């Protein structure tokens, strides 16, 4: 149940990002659900490999290159999904930052809610 609630809230967060920033477009809540699922898969499967491969650059930039990795994954998801579009790298960077911030708030709220229940 916790995973489904988190998934729904992340899809709503993606819609919020699309409303706040014009460089990110989401066609519908269904498209947001699919995009949130794909972003979760990319962050689970591809991101660790990219972080490992770019470890020297990440260390030299004191971790700032992780923002680039997040933006690239966000941009990639926008390019492979219908109904979810990111206009460019700058939009991907800002959109991924907003989406990550929403994700942190959602994670804290879901943990708080389900720890009481």
DOMAR-919219 format. One record per residue (C-alpha): residue in one letter; x, y, z. Coordinates in steps of 0.25 Angstrom, whole numbers, padded with zeros to 4 digits, always signed. Example, Ala and Ser with C-alpha at 12.3 -4.5 7.8 and 13.67 -1.06 7.14 Angstrom:
<recs>
a+0049-0018+0031/s+0055-0004+0029/
</recs>
This chain:
<recs>
x+0000+0000+0000/x+0011+0009+0004/x+0018+0008-0010/x+0005+0011-0017/x+0002+0023-0009/x+0016+0028-0012/x+0015+0025-0026/x+0002+0033-0027/x+0008+0045-0019/x+0020+0045-0028/x+0011+0046-0041/x+0004+0057-0034/x+0017+0064-0032/x+0021+0062-0046/x+0008+0069-0050/x+0012+0080-0040/x+0026+0082-0046/x+0019+0083-0060/x+0010+0094-0054/x+0021+0102-0048/x+0031+0101-0059/x+0027+0103-0074/x+0039+0094-0079/x+0033+0082-0074/x+0019+0077-0079/x+0011+0065-0075/x-0002+0062-0083/x-0010+0055-0072/x-0010+0048-0059/x-0009+0035-0066/x+0004+0040-0073/x+0009+0045-0060/x+0007+0031-0054/x+0015+0025-0065/x+0026+0035-0065/x+0027+0034-0049/x+0028+0019-0051/x+0039+0020-0062/x+0047+0031-0054/x+0047+0021-0042/x+0052+0010-0051/x+0063+0019-0057/x+0067+0024-0044/x+0067+0009-0038/x+0074+0002-0050/x+0082+0012-0058/x+0086+0023-0048/x+0095+0014-0040/x+0103+0010-0052/x+0104+0024-0057/x+0109+0029-0043/x+0119+0018-0043/x+0124+0021-0057/x+0125+0036-0054/x+0131+0035-0040/x+0144+0042-0044/x+0136+0054-0049/x+0127+0054-0038/x+0138+0054-0028/x+0145+0065-0035/x+0132+0074-0035/x+0130+0070-0021/x+0117+0063-0024/x+0111+0074-0033/x+0111+0065-0045/x+0100+0057-0039/x+0091+0068-0042/x+0095+0066-0057/x+0092+0051-0056/x+0078+0054-0050/x+0075+0064-0061/x+0080+0054-0072/x+0071+0043-0066/x+0059+0053-0065/x+0062+0058-0080/x+0063+0043-0085/x+0050+0040-0078/x+0044+0052-0085/x+0049+0047-0099/x+0044+0033-0098/x+0030+0035-0092/x+0018+0040-0100/x+0011+0050-0091/x+0023+0055-0083/x+0032+0065-0090/x+0044+0073-0085/x+0049+0084-0095/x+0064+0084-0092/x+0075+0081-0083/x+0072+0094-0074/x+0058+0090-0073/x+0062+0076-0069/x+0071+0081-0058/x+0061+0090-0052/x+0050+0080-0054/x+0058+0069-0047/x+0062+0078-0036/x+0047+0082-0033/x+0043+0067-0035/x+0054+0063-0025/x+0050+0073-0015/x+0036+0068-0016/x+0040+0054-0015/x+0048+0057-0002/x+0035+0063+0004/x+0027+0052+0000/x+0036+0041+0005/x+0036+0048+0019/x+0021+0050+0019/x+0019+0035+0015/x+0029+0030+0025/x+0022+0038+0036/x+0008+0034+0032/x+0011+0019+0031/x+0019+0019+0044/x+0007+0023+0051/x-0002+0013+0045/
</recs>
